[in-house]
């Protein structure tokens, strides 16, 4: 199983948490909560 770093931050412009996986080009998602953004990132990984 591969492991990836997920960077999660609040975007004031989007009014959402953004989750980015820098090792995977274009892999980013969002969520209304920190946990939701993390869950979405885990799904697309």
PDB file with SEQRES, HELIX, SHEET and CRYST1 records, atoms N, CA, C and O in Angstrom:
SEQRES   1 A   45  UNK UNK UNK UNK UNK UNK UNK UNK UNK UNK UNK UNK UNK          
SEQRES   2 A   45  UNK UNK UNK UNK UNK UNK UNK UNK UNK UNK UNK UNK UNK          
SEQRES   3 A   45  UNK UNK UNK UNK UNK UNK UNK UNK UNK UNK UNK UNK UNK          
SEQRES   4 A   45  UNK UNK UNK UNK UNK UNK                                      
HELIX    1 AA1 UNK A   34  UNK A   44  1                                  11    
SHEET    1 AA1 3 UNK A   6  UNK A  11  0                                        
SHEET    2 AA1 3 UNK A  16  UNK A  21 -1                                        
SHEET    3 AA1 3 UNK A  28  UNK A  31 -1                                        
CRYST1    1.000    1.000    1.000  90.00  90.00  90.00 P 1           1          
ATOM      1  N   UNK A   1       0.841  -1.183   0.000  1.00  0.00           N  
ATOM      2  CA  UNK A   1       0.000   0.000   0.000  1.00  0.00           C  
ATOM      3  C   UNK A   1       0.886   1.245   0.000  1.00  0.00           C  
ATOM      4  O   UNK A   1       1.825   1.351   0.789  1.00  0.00           O  
ATOM      5  N   UNK A   2       0.580   2.166  -0.878  1.00  0.00           N  
ATOM      6  CA  UNK A   2       1.335   3.413  -0.965  1.00  0.00           C  
ATOM      7  C   UNK A   2       0.840   4.417   0.066  1.00  0.00           C  
ATOM      8  O   UNK A   2      -0.328   4.420   0.454  1.00  0.00           O  
ATOM      9  N   UNK A   3       1.755   5.261   0.493  1.00  0.00           N  
ATOM     10  CA  UNK A   3       1.400   6.317   1.435  1.00  0.00           C  
ATOM     11  C   UNK A   3       1.693   7.657   0.780  1.00  0.00           C  
ATOM     12  O   UNK A   3       2.730   7.833   0.140  1.00  0.00           O  
ATOM     13  N   UNK A   4       0.781   8.590   0.945  1.00  0.00           N  
ATOM     14  CA  UNK A   4       0.927   9.912   0.364  1.00  0.00           C  
ATOM     15  C   UNK A   4       0.706  10.976   1.428  1.00  0.00           C  
ATOM     16  O   UNK A   4      -0.063  10.787   2.371  1.00  0.00           O  
ATOM     17  N   UNK A   5       1.398  12.097   1.257  1.00  0.00           N  
ATOM     18  CA  UNK A   5       1.183  13.237   2.129  1.00  0.00           C  
ATOM     19  C   UNK A   5      -0.049  13.992   1.635  1.00  0.00           C  
ATOM     20  O   UNK A   5      -0.160  14.301   0.449  1.00  0.00           O  
ATOM     21  N   UNK A   6      -0.966  14.286   2.545  1.00  0.00           N  
ATOM     22  CA  UNK A   6      -2.156  15.059   2.215  1.00  0.00           C  
ATOM     23  C   UNK A   6      -2.072  16.379   2.967  1.00  0.00           C  
ATOM     24  O   UNK A   6      -1.977  16.408   4.194  1.00  0.00           O  
ATOM     25  N   UNK A   7      -2.109  17.462   2.216  1.00  0.00           N  
ATOM     26  CA  UNK A   7      -2.058  18.795   2.806  1.00  0.00           C  
ATOM     27  C   UNK A   7      -3.480  19.346   2.804  1.00  0.00           C  
ATOM     28  O   UNK A   7      -4.121  19.426   1.756  1.00  0.00           O  
ATOM     29  N   UNK A   8      -3.964  19.724   3.977  1.00  0.00           N  
ATOM     30  CA  UNK A   8      -5.325  20.242   4.105  1.00  0.00           C  
ATOM     31  C   UNK A   8      -5.252  21.655   4.676  1.00  0.00           C  
ATOM     32  O   UNK A   8      -4.581  21.905   5.677  1.00  0.00           O  
ATOM     33  N   UNK A   9      -5.957  22.569   4.020  1.00  0.00           N  
ATOM     34  CA  UNK A   9      -5.978  23.960   4.492  1.00  0.00           C  
ATOM     35  C   UNK A   9      -7.348  24.577   4.212  1.00  0.00           C  
ATOM     36  O   UNK A   9      -8.099  24.098   3.362  1.00  0.00           O  
ATOM     37  N   UNK A  10      -7.651  25.631   4.930  1.00  0.00           N  
ATOM     38  CA  UNK A  10      -8.905  26.352   4.742  1.00  0.00           C  
ATOM     39  C   UNK A  10      -8.737  27.370   3.628  1.00  0.00           C  
ATOM     40  O   UNK A  10      -7.772  28.135   3.629  1.00  0.00           O  
ATOM     41  N   UNK A  11      -9.662  27.388   2.680  1.00  0.00           N  
ATOM     42  CA  UNK A  11      -9.672  28.377   1.605  1.00  0.00           C  
ATOM     43  C   UNK A  11     -10.793  29.370   1.880  1.00  0.00           C  
ATOM     44  O   UNK A  11     -11.973  29.026   1.803  1.00  0.00           O  
ATOM     45  N   UNK A  12     -10.422  30.579   2.193  1.00  0.00           N  
ATOM     46  CA  UNK A  12     -11.421  31.617   2.451  1.00  0.00           C  
ATOM     47  C   UNK A  12     -12.210  31.918   1.179  1.00  0.00           C  
ATOM     48  O   UNK A  12     -13.414  32.165   1.244  1.00  0.00           O  
ATOM     49  N   UNK A  13     -11.546  31.900   0.029  1.00  0.00           N  
ATOM     50  CA  UNK A  13     -12.213  32.186  -1.245  1.00  0.00           C  
ATOM     51  C   UNK A  13     -13.288  31.145  -1.563  1.00  0.00           C  
ATOM     52  O   UNK A  13     -14.360  31.487  -2.061  1.00  0.00           O  
ATOM     53  N   UNK A  14     -12.996  29.875  -1.272  1.00  0.00           N  
ATOM     54  CA  UNK A  14     -13.939  28.789  -1.560  1.00  0.00           C  
ATOM     55  C   UNK A  14     -14.861  28.479  -0.382  1.00  0.00           C  
ATOM     56  O   UNK A  14     -15.849  27.761  -0.532  1.00  0.00           O  
ATOM     57  N   UNK A  15     -14.530  29.025   0.792  1.00  0.00           N  
ATOM     58  CA  UNK A  15     -15.280  28.720   2.023  1.00  0.00           C  
ATOM     59  C   UNK A  15     -15.352  27.211   2.250  1.00  0.00           C  
ATOM     60  O   UNK A  15     -16.405  26.661   2.572  1.00  0.00           O  
ATOM     61  N   UNK A  16     -14.184  26.548   2.071  1.00  0.00           N  
ATOM     62  CA  UNK A  16     -14.115  25.092   2.212  1.00  0.00           C  
ATOM     63  C   UNK A  16     -12.694  24.692   2.577  1.00  0.00           C  
ATOM     64  O   UNK A  16     -11.751  25.460   2.383  1.00  0.00           O  
ATOM     65  N   UNK A  17     -12.552  23.486   3.108  1.00  0.00           N  
ATOM     66  CA  UNK A  17     -11.236  22.905   3.332  1.00  0.00           C  
ATOM     67  C   UNK A  17     -10.779  22.265   2.028  1.00  0.00           C  
ATOM     68  O   UNK A  17     -11.550  21.564   1.374  1.00  0.00           O  
ATOM     69  N   UNK A  18      -9.544  22.502   1.655  1.00  0.00           N  
ATOM     70  CA  UNK A  18      -8.953  21.953   0.436  1.00  0.00           C  
ATOM     71  C   UNK A  18      -7.944  20.897   0.854  1.00  0.00           C  
ATOM     72  O   UNK A  18      -7.129  21.128   1.747  1.00  0.00           O  
ATOM     73  N   UNK A  19      -7.999  19.741   0.210  1.00  0.00           N  
ATOM     74  CA  UNK A  19      -7.048  18.650   0.461  1.00  0.00           C  
ATOM     75  C   UNK A  19      -6.278  18.401  -0.820  1.00  0.00           C  
ATOM     76  O   UNK A  19      -6.873  18.110  -1.858  1.00  0.00           O  
ATOM     77  N   UNK A  20      -4.959  18.514  -0.759  1.00  0.00           N  
ATOM     78  CA  UNK A  20      -4.098  18.296  -1.916  1.00  0.00           C  
ATOM     79  C   UNK A  20      -3.133  17.155  -1.644  1.00  0.00           C  
ATOM     80  O   UNK A  20      -2.583  17.033  -0.549  1.00  0.00           O  
ATOM     81  N   UNK A  21      -2.937  16.322  -2.658  1.00  0.00           N  
ATOM     82  CA  UNK A  21      -1.950  15.247  -2.601  1.00  0.00           C  
ATOM     83  C   UNK A  21      -0.867  15.638  -3.610  1.00  0.00           C  
ATOM     84  O   UNK A  21      -1.016  15.413  -4.811  1.00  0.00           O  
ATOM     85  N   UNK A  22       0.217  16.221  -3.112  1.00  0.00           N  
ATOM     86  CA  UNK A  22       1.223  16.809  -3.997  1.00  0.00           C  
ATOM     87  C   UNK A  22       1.941  15.783  -4.870  1.00  0.00           C  
ATOM     88  O   UNK A  22       2.388  16.122  -5.966  1.00  0.00           O  
ATOM     89  N   UNK A  23       2.062  14.550  -4.414  1.00  0.00           N  
ATOM     90  CA  UNK A  23       2.756  13.522  -5.210  1.00  0.00           C  
ATOM     91  C   UNK A  23       1.933  13.070  -6.414  1.00  0.00           C  
ATOM     92  O   UNK A  23       2.475  12.484  -7.352  1.00  0.00           O  
ATOM     93  N   UNK A  24       0.642  13.337  -6.392  1.00  0.00           N  
ATOM     94  CA  UNK A  24      -0.242  12.941  -7.488  1.00  0.00           C  
ATOM     95  C   UNK A  24      -0.727  14.201  -8.208  1.00  0.00           C  
ATOM     96  O   UNK A  24      -1.533  14.960  -7.671  1.00  0.00           O  
ATOM     97  N   UNK A  25      -0.240  14.409  -9.400  1.00  0.00           N  
ATOM     98  CA  UNK A  25      -0.558  15.609 -10.167  1.00  0.00           C  
ATOM     99  C   UNK A  25      -2.068  15.789 -10.335  1.00  0.00           C  
ATOM    100  O   UNK A  25      -2.769  14.879 -10.778  1.00  0.00           O  
ATOM    101  N   UNK A  26      -2.546  16.961  -9.978  1.00  0.00           N  
ATOM    102  CA  UNK A  26      -3.952  17.286 -10.127  1.00  0.00           C  
ATOM    103  C   UNK A  26      -4.866  16.683  -9.080  1.00  0.00           C  
ATOM    104  O   UNK A  26      -6.086  16.805  -9.191  1.00  0.00           O  
ATOM    105  N   UNK A  27      -4.316  16.043  -8.077  1.00  0.00           N  
ATOM    106  CA  UNK A  27      -5.125  15.386  -7.053  1.00  0.00           C  
ATOM    107  C   UNK A  27      -5.437  16.387  -5.941  1.00  0.00           C  
ATOM    108  O   UNK A  27      -4.619  16.642  -5.056  1.00  0.00           O  
ATOM    109  N   UNK A  28      -6.644  16.942  -6.015  1.00  0.00           N  
ATOM    110  CA  UNK A  28      -7.100  17.887  -4.997  1.00  0.00           C  
ATOM    111  C   UNK A  28      -8.607  17.757  -4.880  1.00  0.00           C  
ATOM    112  O   UNK A  28      -9.291  17.449  -5.857  1.00  0.00           O  
ATOM    113  N   UNK A  29      -9.110  17.989  -3.707  1.00  0.00           N  
ATOM    114  CA  UNK A  29     -10.546  17.924  -3.464  1.00  0.00           C  
ATOM    115  C   UNK A  29     -10.884  18.886  -2.337  1.00  0.00           C  
ATOM    116  O   UNK A  29     -10.000  19.527  -1.768  1.00  0.00           O  
ATOM    117  N   UNK A  30     -12.157  18.980  -2.021  1.00  0.00           N  
ATOM    118  CA  UNK A  30     -12.552  19.884  -0.944  1.00  0.00           C  
ATOM    119  C   UNK A  30     -13.644  19.247  -0.097  1.00  0.00           C  
ATOM    120  O   UNK A  30     -14.158  18.172  -0.407  1.00  0.00           O  
ATOM    121  N   UNK A  31     -13.978  19.945   0.979  1.00  0.00           N  
ATOM    122  CA  UNK A  31     -15.037  19.490   1.878  1.00  0.00           C  
ATOM    123  C   UNK A  31     -15.417  20.611   2.809  1.00  0.00           C  
ATOM    124  O   UNK A  31     -14.645  21.544   3.034  1.00  0.00           O  
ATOM    125  N   UNK A  32     -16.622  20.511   3.351  1.00  0.00           N  
ATOM    126  CA  UNK A  32     -17.075  21.554   4.265  1.00  0.00           C  
ATOM    127  C   UNK A  32     -16.438  21.431   5.641  1.00  0.00           C  
ATOM    128  O   UNK A  32     -16.455  22.381   6.424  1.00  0.00           O  
ATOM    129  N   UNK A  33     -15.867  20.245   5.941  1.00  0.00           N  
ATOM    130  CA  UNK A  33     -15.125  20.045   7.183  1.00  0.00           C  
ATOM    131  C   UNK A  33     -13.765  19.442   6.860  1.00  0.00           C  
ATOM    132  O   UNK A  33     -13.540  18.931   5.763  1.00  0.00           O  
ATOM    133  N   UNK A  34     -12.864  19.511   7.834  1.00  0.00           N  
ATOM    134  CA  UNK A  34     -11.536  18.926   7.683  1.00  0.00           C  
ATOM    135  C   UNK A  34     -11.652  17.434   7.375  1.00  0.00           C  
ATOM    136  O   UNK A  34     -11.000  16.939   6.455  1.00  0.00           O  
ATOM    137  N   UNK A  35     -12.465  16.728   8.127  1.00  0.00           N  
ATOM    138  CA  UNK A  35     -12.628  15.276   7.955  1.00  0.00           C  
ATOM    139  C   UNK A  35     -13.253  14.929   6.604  1.00  0.00           C  
ATOM    140  O   UNK A  35     -12.891  13.922   5.996  1.00  0.00           O  
ATOM    141  N   UNK A  36     -14.173  15.741   6.139  1.00  0.00           N  
ATOM    142  CA  UNK A  36     -14.804  15.493   4.846  1.00  0.00           C  
ATOM    143  C   UNK A  36     -13.785  15.653   3.714  1.00  0.00           C  
ATOM    144  O   UNK A  36     -13.761  14.846   2.785  1.00  0.00           O  
ATOM    145  N   UNK A  37     -12.953  16.683   3.786  1.00  0.00           N  
ATOM    146  CA  UNK A  37     -11.918  16.888   2.777  1.00  0.00           C  
ATOM    147  C   UNK A  37     -10.932  15.719   2.786  1.00  0.00           C  
ATOM    148  O   UNK A  37     -10.518  15.252   1.725  1.00  0.00           O  
ATOM    149  N   UNK A  38     -10.558  15.250   3.965  1.00  0.00           N  
ATOM    150  CA  UNK A  38      -9.651  14.103   4.087  1.00  0.00           C  
ATOM    151  C   UNK A  38     -10.286  12.849   3.491  1.00  0.00           C  
ATOM    152  O   UNK A  38      -9.630  12.114   2.753  1.00  0.00           O  
ATOM    153  N   UNK A  39     -11.545  12.601   3.801  1.00  0.00           N  
ATOM    154  CA  UNK A  39     -12.237  11.420   3.276  1.00  0.00           C  
ATOM    155  C   UNK A  39     -12.306  11.459   1.761  1.00  0.00           C  
ATOM    156  O   UNK A  39     -12.113  10.434   1.108  1.00  0.00           O  
ATOM    157  N   UNK A  40     -12.580  12.628   1.191  1.00  0.00           N  
ATOM    158  CA  UNK A  40     -12.632  12.749  -0.271  1.00  0.00           C  
ATOM    159  C   UNK A  40     -11.258  12.481  -0.888  1.00  0.00           C  
ATOM    160  O   UNK A  40     -11.160  11.832  -1.929  1.00  0.00           O  
ATOM    161  N   UNK A  41     -10.207  12.977  -0.251  1.00  0.00           N  
ATOM    162  CA  UNK A  41      -8.848  12.742  -0.758  1.00  0.00           C  
ATOM    163  C   UNK A  41      -8.508  11.262  -0.725  1.00  0.00           C  
ATOM    164  O   UNK A  41      -7.908  10.740  -1.665  1.00  0.00           O  
ATOM    165  N   UNK A  42      -8.885  10.587   0.345  1.00  0.00           N  
ATOM    166  CA  UNK A  42      -8.597   9.151   0.452  1.00  0.00           C  
ATOM    167  C   UNK A  42      -9.328   8.368  -0.632  1.00  0.00           C  
ATOM    168  O   UNK A  42      -8.797   7.377  -1.132  1.00  0.00           O  
ATOM    169  N   UNK A  43     -10.523   8.787  -1.002  1.00  0.00           N  
ATOM    170  CA  UNK A  43     -11.273   8.114  -2.060  1.00  0.00           C  
ATOM    171  C   UNK A  43     -10.570   8.275  -3.407  1.00  0.00           C  
ATOM    172  O   UNK A  43     -10.438   7.301  -4.148  1.00  0.00           O  
ATOM    173  N   UNK A  44     -10.119   9.476  -3.733  1.00  0.00           N  
ATOM    174  CA  UNK A  44      -9.526   9.681  -5.058  1.00  0.00           C  
ATOM    175  C   UNK A  44      -8.100   9.164  -5.149  1.00  0.00           C  
ATOM    176  O   UNK A  44      -7.595   8.956  -6.252  1.00  0.00           O  
ATOM    177  N   UNK A  45      -7.441   8.951  -4.020  1.00  0.00           N  
ATOM    178  CA  UNK A  45      -6.104   8.346  -4.063  1.00  0.00           C  
ATOM    179  C   UNK A  45      -6.241   6.935  -4.573  1.00  0.00           C  
ATOM    180  O   UNK A  45      -5.244   6.223  -4.696  1.00  0.00           O  
TER     181      UNK A  45                                                      
END                                                                             
